[in-house]
C-alpha cells in the first residue's frame, strides 16, 4: 500500500480531476474509458461519523471503463494526509462494478486501505450499494459494507438532490443516516450527515467545488462536526 500512495502522489502532481464528470474516449466497439483526478482540502476529515484528522488534503486518480450502456468498472488510487496537527495518513485503492437496470443501479465494491497514526486499522472494505434514480432531481442510495480492519459492518441510507443553476454550475445536497454493527466496538444507529456542494465548471474538463457539511452523532461516542472544504477537478 505504500507503493500505492507514492503512485497516487506522483500521478496527481500535474493532474487533478473530478470523480463525478468523466470524459469518455472510444477505444474499440462500444467500450469507452475515462480518466479523472481529484484534489481535496477539508477543514476536518469526517468519515462514517469518525473524526480522522483536523485538516487534511486528499489526492485521487481514478479511471472508468464503460463495458456497455448499463455496465461500468471504476478503479482508483488515493492518498490522504493531515495538514494540521498529527501525522495521519491514508493510502488506498478501490475497484467496483456497477450494473444499471431501469431506474436502479447495483454496485459491488472492494477497497483496500493502509492507515498510519490513525484510530482506524488497515484492511479491506467489501460491500455493495443500490441507487434509485427517482427523477432528474432526486435519487436515493442504500449501502452496506464489511470492514476487515474494523471487524464490523457499516451501512447508510442517503438522499441526493440536484439543482442546475446555469450551463456551467449546479448544486448538490446530500443527507443521510449511518449505522454500525460491531464497527470499532460501536453498534446501532450512529450518526446523521448532510453536505452541500456548489460546482462551477471552468471548462469542459476543469471544475471547482466548494462545500460545507455536518455530521451529528447519535451514538454516545460519535462526534459532532461542522466542516468545509474545496475540490479541484480535471477530467482527461
Residue pairs with C-beta under 8 A, 6 or more apart in sequence:
1 91
1 92
1 93
1 112
1 113
1 114
1 122
2 91
2 114
4 77
4 79
4 91
4 92
4 93
4 112
4 114
5 79
5 89
5 91
5 114
7 77
8 59
8 60
8 61
8 77
8 78
8 79
8 91
9 59
9 79
11 37
11 61
11 77
12 37
12 39
12 59
12 60
12 61
15 37
15 61
15 234
15 236
16 37
16 38
16 39
16 59
16 232
16 233
16 234
17 35
17 36
17 37
17 38
17 61
17 62
17 205
17 233
17 234
17 235
17 236
18 36
18 38
18 207
18 209
18 231
18 233
18 234
18 235
19 36
19 38
19 60
19 62
19 76
19 233
20 199
20 233
21 36
21 201
21 207
21 233
21 235
22 34
22 35
22 36
22 64
22 235
23 34
23 36
23 204
23 205
23 235
23 236
24 32
24 33
24 34
24 64
24 66
25 32
25 33
25 34
26 32
27 33
30 66
30 67
30 68
30 69
31 65
31 66
31 67
32 65
32 66
33 63
33 64
33 65
33 66
34 63
34 64
34 66
34 235
35 61
35 62
35 63
35 235
35 236
36 61
36 62
36 63
36 64
36 233
36 234
36 235
36 236
37 59
37 60
37 61
37 62
37 233
37 234
38 58
38 59
38 60
38 62
38 231
38 232
38 233
39 57
39 58
39 59
39 60
39 231
39 232
39 233
40 57
40 58
40 60
40 229
40 230
40 231
40 232
41 55
41 56
41 57
41 83
41 229
41 230
42 55
42 56
42 58
42 227
42 228
42 229
43 54
43 55
43 227
43 228
43 229
44 51
44 53
44 54
44 55
44 56
44 225
44 227
45 51
45 52
45 53
45 54
45 55
45 56
45 80
45 82
45 88
46 52
46 193
46 213
46 215
46 223
46 225
46 227
48 154
48 156
48 178
48 180
48 183
48 190
48 191
49 178
49 180
49 190
49 191
49 193
49 215
49 217
49 219
49 222
49 223
50 119
50 120
50 184
50 222
50 223
51 223
51 225
52 88
52 90
52 118
52 119
52 120
53 80
53 82
53 84
53 86
53 88
54 82
54 84
54 85
54 86
55 82
55 83
55 84
56 80
56 81
56 82
56 83
56 84
56 88
57 80
57 81
57 83
58 78
58 79
58 80
58 81
59 78
59 79
59 80
60 76
60 77
60 78
60 79
61 76
61 77
61 78
62 74
62 75
62 76
62 77
63 74
63 75
63 76
64 72
64 73
64 74
64 75
65 72
65 73
66 72
67 73
69 100
70 99
70 100
70 101
71 97
71 98
71 99
71 100
72 97
72 98
73 95
73 96
73 97
73 98
74 94
74 95
74 96
74 98
75 93
75 94
75 95
75 96
76 93
76 94
77 91
77 92
77 93
78 90
78 91
78 92
78 93
78 94
79 89
79 90
79 91
79 92
80 88
80 89
80 90
80 91
81 88
81 89
81 90
82 88
82 89
86 117
87 116
87 117
88 115
88 116
88 117
88 118
89 115
89 116
89 117
89 118
90 113
90 114
90 115
90 116
90 118
90 120
91 113
91 114
92 111
92 112
92 113
92 114
93 111
93 112
94 109
94 110
94 111
94 112
95 109
95 110
96 107
96 108
96 109
96 110
97 107
97 108
97 109
98 105
98 106
98 107
99 105
99 106
99 107
100 106
103 132
103 133
103 134
104 130
104 131
104 132
104 133
105 130
105 131
105 133
106 128
106 129
106 130
107 128
107 129
107 130
107 131
108 127
108 128
109 125
109 126
109 127
109 128
109 129
109 145
110 124
110 125
110 126
111 124
111 125
112 123
112 124
112 125
113 120
113 122
113 123
113 124
113 125
113 149
114 122
115 121
115 122
115 149
119 184
120 149
120 150
120 184
121 149
121 150
122 149
123 147
123 148
123 149
123 150
124 147
124 148
124 149
125 145
125 146
125 147
125 148
125 149
126 145
126 146
126 148
127 143
127 144
127 145
127 146
128 143
128 144
128 145
129 141
129 142
129 143
129 144
130 141
130 142
131 139
131 140
131 141
132 139
132 140
132 141
133 139
134 140
136 162
137 161
137 162
137 163
138 159
138 160
138 161
138 162
139 159
139 160
140 157
140 158
140 159
140 160
141 156
141 157
141 158
141 159
141 160
141 176
142 155
142 156
142 157
142 158
143 155
143 156
143 157
143 158
144 153
144 154
144 155
145 153
145 154
145 155
146 152
146 153
147 153
147 154
147 183
150 182
150 183
150 184
151 182
152 180
152 181
152 182
152 183
152 184
152 185
152 186
152 187
153 180
153 181
153 182
153 183
154 178
154 179
154 180
154 181
154 183
154 190
155 178
155 179
155 180
155 181
156 176
156 177
156 178
156 179
157 176
157 177
158 174
158 175
158 176
159 174
159 175
159 176
160 172
160 173
160 174
161 172
161 173
161 174
162 170
162 171
162 172
163 170
163 171
163 172
163 173
164 170
165 171
168 200
168 201
168 202
169 198
169 199
169 200
169 201
170 198
170 199
171 196
171 197
171 198
171 199
172 195
172 196
172 197
172 199
173 194
173 195
173 196
173 197
174 193
174 194
174 195
174 197
175 192
175 193
175 194
175 195
176 192
176 193
176 194
177 189
177 191
177 192
177 193
178 189
178 190
178 191
178 192
178 193
179 188
179 189
179 190
180 186
180 187
180 188
180 190
180 219
181 187
183 190
186 219
186 221
186 222
188 218
188 219
189 218
189 219
190 217
190 218
190 219
190 222
191 215
191 216
191 217
191 218
191 219
191 222
192 215
192 216
192 218
193 213
193 214
193 215
193 216
194 213
194 214
195 211
195 212
195 213
195 214
196 211
196 212
196 213
197 209
197 210
197 211
197 231
198 209
198 210
198 211
199 207
199 208
199 209
200 207
200 208
200 209
201 207
202 208
205 234
205 235
205 236
206 233
206 234
207 231
207 232
207 233
207 234
208 230
208 231
208 232
208 233
209 230
209 231
209 232
209 233
210 228
210 229
210 230
211 228
211 229
211 230
211 231
212 226
212 227
212 228
213 226
213 227
213 228
214 224
214 225
214 226
214 227
215 222
215 223
215 224
215 225
216 224
217 223
217 224
